Amino acid sequence: MAHLLMLTPQVPYPPRQGTALRNWGLLRGLATQHQISLLSFFAPDQDPIAPAAITGIVERVVLIPQPTRTIQERLRDLLTNPRPDLTLRLKSAAFQTQLVDWLERFKFDWVQVEGLELAPYLETVWARPSPPRVIFDDHNCEYVLQKRAFVTDIQHPMRWIGAAYSFVQWRRLYRYERDICRRADLVVAVSGADARVLRVMDVQLAPLVVPNGIHVAEYAHFTQAESLQQPAFVFTGTMDFRPNVDGVLWFADHVWPSIREALPSASFYIVGRRPHARLDALRELPGIVITGGVLETRSYIRAAAVYVVPLWVGGGTRLKILEAAAMGKAIVSTTLGAEGFPQACEAMVLADDPVAFADACIRLSLDAVVREQQNEKAIAFASMYDWDVLLPTLLEKL
């Protein structure tokens, strides 16, 4: 049995969105065979007291409030600090003090860091006389995400300031992410595609692929459904995350008008915490509902006629797809939205053209037979990404 210290950017329970879903699945699975200590930040909308679901499976846990940075501080760091902006987001003296205290008082075999934004704390780990081994779980190939944002924004003059930011961050992230991966004892990637991109940085890297997963039964057996205006098209995600914001704006601008013309009673539900101000204009469009944070996203997914993933920027694999698939939902996604899932073309409809995307949504909402066929394919797809299937490869390394 190994003693493992896990660092997470937010409390992983309740698992209501991508990062927390992955962290909770890993924490819950690793705790079945190893002793886990959890040091985590809690977000302003999270309880500062560790929930019983976590305290019941870990040896110790401390939660630290997420730090805040002003726009002025970010601008100063952008001009004076050579590190990527992402790696400065969670700079916290309290977190640092707690980490040092635990490293001095307890012997850990491994420190597992969940995401690049926590990687700066590895300098403290590596500074120990006999440091624990390090697992770096790279949730996204961050430099690729910024590179894609640059390529998208540079095509639109109104976004050139954002393009300049992404260009600088892309280069900084490439160097920083490569260095962290080189120094870690074990690098974990969320997909084969991400592993290949990481090897572009250094051909000597050999990432262990542990895909994003879910506990399928907890979705398949969930029956509570919201009362939604039908046919309901649903998207879930953290709504101040740029790929999600850009995606629903594209859907609303280029796809939704065709759906509403064919289906006048159709509704589009954007479900997720912290809706960005860029989404405010959508509140005036017929049939579009922005819910903000909800207690249970599964009830919205359960009520959906079609689950949509209209993403054009990002990396990794989308846990939102697995959630919808496990609940037997017909899914329409862009090709990039389903990136990282080799079986995506069999389990869902992929469409990158607005007309094709709208046609797929309309057809699935109207044809119950075709929709049921897609539902069955989605369930079979989700079963391959159950944590019971995915975790043994990581457990064998500890």
C-alpha positions in Angstrom: 0.0 0.0 0.0 1.4 3.4 -1.1 1.1 6.7 0.7 0.0 9.3 -1.8 -0.5 13.0 -1.5 -3.0 14.3 -4.1 -3.2 18.0 -5.0 -6.4 19.2 -6.7 -7.4 22.7 -7.9 -10.9 22.4 -6.4 -12.8 20.1 -4.1 -13.5 17.0 -6.1 -16.9 16.3 -4.5 -19.6 16.7 -5.5 -18.4 15.9 -9.0 -20.4 18.4 -11.0 -18.1 19.3 -13.9 -15.1 18.0 -15.8 -12.1 18.5 -13.5 -14.0 17.5 -10.4 -15.4 14.4 -12.2 -11.9 13.2 -13.1 -10.4 14.0 -9.7 -13.2 12.3 -7.9 -13.0 9.2 -10.0 -9.2 9.0 -9.4 -9.4 9.7 -5.7 -12.2 7.3 -5.1 -10.5 4.5 -7.1 -7.0 5.0 -5.7 -8.3 5.1 -2.1 -9.5 1.5 -2.5 -5.9 0.3 -2.4 -3.8 3.1 -1.1 -3.6 5.7 1.7 -4.5 9.1 0.4 -3.9 12.6 1.7 -5.8 15.4 -0.1 -4.7 19.0 -0.3 -7.2 21.0 -2.3 -8.5 24.4 -3.0 -12.1 25.2 -2.6 -13.9 27.7 -4.9 -16.0 30.6 -3.6 -19.2 28.6 -4.4 -17.9 25.5 -2.6 -18.2 24.5 1.1 -15.0 25.1 3.0 -15.7 21.9 5.0 -14.6 18.7 3.4 -17.7 16.5 2.6 -18.2 13.2 4.3 -17.8 11.4 0.9 -14.1 12.6 1.0 -13.3 12.3 4.7 -14.7 8.8 4.7 -12.0 7.5 2.2 -8.9 9.6 2.8 -6.4 9.6 5.7 -6.3 13.4 5.9 -7.7 16.4 4.0 -7.2 20.1 4.2 -9.0 22.6 2.0 -7.6 26.1 1.2 -9.6 29.0 -0.3 -8.8 29.7 -3.9 -6.8 32.9 -4.3 -8.0 35.8 -6.3 -6.1 37.9 -8.8 -7.1 41.3 -10.1 -6.9 42.3 -13.7 -4.1 44.6 -12.8 -2.1 41.8 -11.2 -2.6 39.6 -14.3 -1.4 42.4 -16.6 1.6 43.0 -14.4 2.5 39.3 -14.4 2.0 39.1 -18.1 4.6 41.8 -18.6 7.1 40.9 -15.9 6.8 37.1 -15.2 8.0 34.7 -17.8 5.8 31.9 -16.5 2.5 31.0 -18.1 -0.5 32.9 -16.8 -2.3 29.6 -15.9 0.5 28.6 -13.5 0.1 31.8 -11.5 -3.7 31.4 -11.0 -3.4 29.3 -7.8 -0.5 30.9 -6.1 -1.3 30.7 -2.4 0.9 31.2 0.6 -1.5 29.2 2.7 -1.4 26.2 0.3 2.4 26.4 0.2 2.6 26.4 4.0 0.3 23.4 4.3 2.2 21.5 1.7 5.6 22.1 3.4 4.1 21.1 6.8 2.8 17.8 5.4 6.1 17.0 3.5 8.0 17.6 6.8 5.7 15.6 9.0 4.7 12.6 6.8 6.4 10.3 4.4 4.7 10.1 1.0 5.7 7.6 -1.7 4.0 9.7 -4.4 2.7 13.2 -4.9 0.0 13.4 -7.6 -0.6 16.8 -9.2 -3.9 17.2 -11.0 -3.4 19.7 -13.8 -0.7 22.2 -14.9 -2.0 25.1 -12.7 -0.8 23.2 -9.6 2.6 22.3 -11.1 4.5 25.2 -9.5 4.1 23.5 -6.2 6.3 20.7 -7.5 9.3 22.9 -6.9 8.6 22.5 -3.2 8.3 18.8 -3.6 11.5 18.4 -5.6 13.4 20.6 -3.1 13.1 18.0 -0.4 16.2 16.0 0.5 14.5 12.7 -0.6 11.5 13.8 -2.5 8.5 11.6 -3.2 8.0 10.4 -6.7 5.7 12.6 -8.8 2.7 11.8 -10.9 1.7 14.7 -13.2 -1.8 14.2 -14.5 -2.1 16.5 -17.6 -5.8 17.1 -17.9 -5.3 19.1 -21.1 -2.3 19.6 -23.3 -2.5 23.3 -22.3 -0.1 24.6 -24.9 -2.3 23.1 -27.6 -5.4 24.7 -26.2 -3.7 28.1 -26.4 -2.3 27.4 -29.9 -5.8 26.6 -31.1 -7.2 29.7 -29.5 -4.6 31.8 -31.3 -5.3 30.2 -34.7 -9.0 30.9 -34.2 -8.7 34.5 -33.0 -6.0 35.6 -35.5 -8.6 35.2 -38.3 -10.9 37.9 -36.7 -9.4 41.4 -36.4 -11.7 42.2 -33.4 -10.0 39.4 -31.5 -6.4 40.3 -32.3 -5.7 41.3 -28.6 -6.9 37.8 -27.5 -4.8 36.3 -30.3 -1.7 38.2 -29.1 -2.3 36.9 -25.5 -2.8 33.3 -26.8 0.4 33.5 -28.9 2.5 34.5 -25.8 0.9 32.0 -23.6 1.2 29.2 -26.2 5.0 29.6 -26.3 5.3 29.9 -22.5 3.1 26.9 -21.9 5.1 24.8 -24.4 8.3 25.3 -22.5 6.8 25.0 -19.0 4.7 22.0 -19.8 7.6 20.2 -21.5 9.9 20.8 -18.5 7.3 19.5 -15.9 6.7 16.4 -18.0 10.4 15.7 -18.3 10.9 16.0 -14.5 7.9 14.0 -13.4 8.3 10.3 -12.7 5.0 9.4 -14.3 3.1 11.6 -16.8 -0.6 10.7 -17.3 -2.5 11.8 -20.4 -6.3 11.6 -20.9 -6.2 10.2 -24.4 -4.0 8.7 -27.0 -4.2 11.9 -29.0 -3.0 13.9 -26.0 -0.2 11.5 -25.4 1.0 11.9 -29.0 0.9 15.7 -28.6 3.0 15.5 -25.4 5.6 13.4 -27.3 5.9 16.2 -29.8 7.5 18.2 -27.0 9.9 15.4 -26.2 10.1 12.0 -28.0 11.5 10.5 -24.8 8.2 11.0 -23.0 6.1 7.9 -22.4 2.8 9.1 -21.0 0.4 6.6 -19.4 -3.0 7.0 -21.0 -5.8 7.0 -18.4 -8.9 8.3 -20.2 -11.5 10.4 -18.5 -14.1 8.1 -17.0 -17.2 8.0 -14.9 -19.0 5.5 -12.7 -21.5 4.5 -15.4 -24.1 2.9 -13.0 -24.5 6.3 -11.2 -25.7 7.8 -14.5 -27.5 4.8 -16.1 -29.7 4.4 -13.0 -30.4 8.1 -12.4 -34.1 8.6 -13.3 -34.9 12.1 -12.1 -35.6 14.5 -15.0 -36.2 18.2 -15.1 -39.4 19.4 -16.7 -38.1 20.9 -19.9 -39.8 22.4 -22.9 -39.5 19.8 -25.6 -37.8 19.0 -27.8 -35.0 20.0 -25.5 -31.4 20.4 -26.6 -29.0 20.5 -23.6 -25.4 21.5 -23.1 -23.6 21.3 -19.8 -20.3 22.8 -18.6 -18.6 25.5 -16.6 -19.8 28.6 -18.4 -17.0 30.9 -17.9 -14.6 28.5 -19.6 -13.8 29.9 -23.0 -14.2 26.8 -25.2 -17.7 26.3 -23.7 -18.6 30.0 -24.2 -17.4 30.0 -27.8 -19.2 26.8 -28.5 -22.6 27.8 -27.3 -22.3 31.1 -29.1 -21.5 29.4 -32.3 -24.5 27.0 -31.8 -26.8 29.9 -31.0 -25.7 32.0 -34.0 -25.3 29.4 -36.7 -27.3 26.3 -35.7 -30.2 27.4 -33.5 -32.1 29.5 -36.0 -32.5 26.4 -38.4 -33.6 24.2 -35.5 -36.2 26.8 -34.3 -37.5 27.2 -37.9 -38.1 23.5 -38.2 -39.1 23.0 -34.5 -40.8 26.1 -33.2 -41.3 24.7 -29.7 -37.7 23.6 -29.3 -35.6 24.8 -26.4 -31.9 25.0 -25.8 -30.7 24.7 -22.2 -27.2 26.0 -21.3 -26.5 24.4 -17.9 -23.5 25.4 -15.8 -21.9 27.6 -13.2 -20.7 31.1 -13.7 -22.3 32.1 -17.1 -20.0 34.6 -18.8 -21.2 38.1 -19.7 -20.7 37.2 -23.3 -23.7 34.9 -23.0 -26.1 37.6 -21.8 -27.3 38.4 -25.4 -28.5 34.8 -25.7 -31.1 35.4 -23.0 -33.2 37.4 -25.4 -33.3 34.7 -28.1 -36.4 32.6 -28.4 -36.1 29.2 -26.8 -32.7 29.6 -25.1 -32.5 29.2 -21.3 -29.3 29.9 -19.3 -29.7 28.1 -16.0 -26.5 29.1 -14.2 -25.3 26.6 -11.6 -27.7 23.8 -10.7 -27.7 21.2 -7.9 -27.9 18.3 -10.4 -26.9 18.4 -14.0 -27.9 14.8 -14.6 -31.6 15.7 -14.3 -31.2 18.1 -17.3 -29.3 15.5 -19.3 -32.0 12.9 -18.5 -34.7 15.2 -19.8 -32.8 16.1 -23.1 -34.1 14.9 -26.4 -30.6 15.5 -27.8 -27.3 16.4 -26.1 -25.1 18.8 -28.0 -21.4 19.4 -27.9 -20.7 22.3 -30.3 -17.0 22.9 -29.3 -14.3 24.4 -31.6 -11.5 25.0 -29.1 -10.0 22.8 -26.4 -8.2 19.6 -25.8 -8.4 16.4 -23.8 -11.6 14.4 -23.7 -15.0 15.7 -22.8 -16.5 14.1 -19.7 -19.8 15.7 -20.6 -19.9 13.3 -23.6 -19.5 10.3 -21.2 -22.2 11.6 -18.9 -24.7 11.9 -21.7 -23.7 8.6 -23.2 -24.1 6.7 -19.9 -27.6 8.1 -19.7 -28.4 6.8 -23.2 -28.7 10.1 -24.9 -28.4 10.8 -28.6 -25.4 13.1 -29.0 -24.5 15.6 -31.8 -20.9 16.9 -31.6 -18.3 18.6 -33.6 -15.3 16.5 -34.5 -13.1 18.4 -32.1 -15.7 18.2 -29.4 -15.4 14.4 -29.6 -11.6 14.4 -29.9 -9.9 11.7 -27.9 -12.6 9.2 -28.3 -11.6 6.7 -31.1 -15.1 5.3 -31.2 -16.9 8.6 -31.4 -18.1 8.2 -35.0 -20.0 5.1 -34.0 -21.5 6.3 -30.8 -22.7 9.8 -31.8 -23.3 12.0 -34.8 -20.4 14.2 -35.8 -21.0 17.4 -37.7 -18.8 20.4 -38.3 -21.0 22.3 -40.8 -23.8 24.4 -39.2 -26.4 23.0 -41.6 -25.3 19.4 -41.0 -25.3 20.0 -37.2 -28.8 21.4 -37.3 -30.1 18.7 -39.6 -28.7 16.0 -37.2 -30.4 17.6 -34.2 -33.7 18.0 -36.0 -33.7 14.4 -37.4 -32.9 12.9 -34.0 -35.5 14.9 -32.2 -38.2 13.8 -34.7 -37.3 10.2 -35.4 -37.8 8.1 -32.2 -36.5 4.9 -33.9 -33.2 6.5 -35.0 -32.9 8.3 -31.6 -33.3 5.0 -29.8 -30.6 3.4 -32.0 -28.2 6.2 -31.1 -29.1 5.8 -27.4 -28.1 2.1 -27.5 -24.8 2.9 -29.2 -24.1 5.6 -26.6 -24.6 3.3 -23.7 -22.3 0.7 -25.2 -19.7 3.4 -25.8 -19.9 4.7 -22.2 -19.3 1.2 -20.7 -15.7 1.3 -22.1 -15.0 4.4 -19.9 -16.1 3.1 -16.5 -13.5 3.7 -13.8 -13.5 0.0 -13.0 -12.2 -0.5 -16.5 -9.7 2.4 -16.6 -8.1 2.5 -13.2 -6.1 -0.8 -13.1 -3.4 0.6 -15.5 -2.7 3.4 -13.0 -3.0 1.2 -9.9 -0.3 -1.1 -11.3 2.2 1.8 -11.4 2.0 2.6 -7.7 
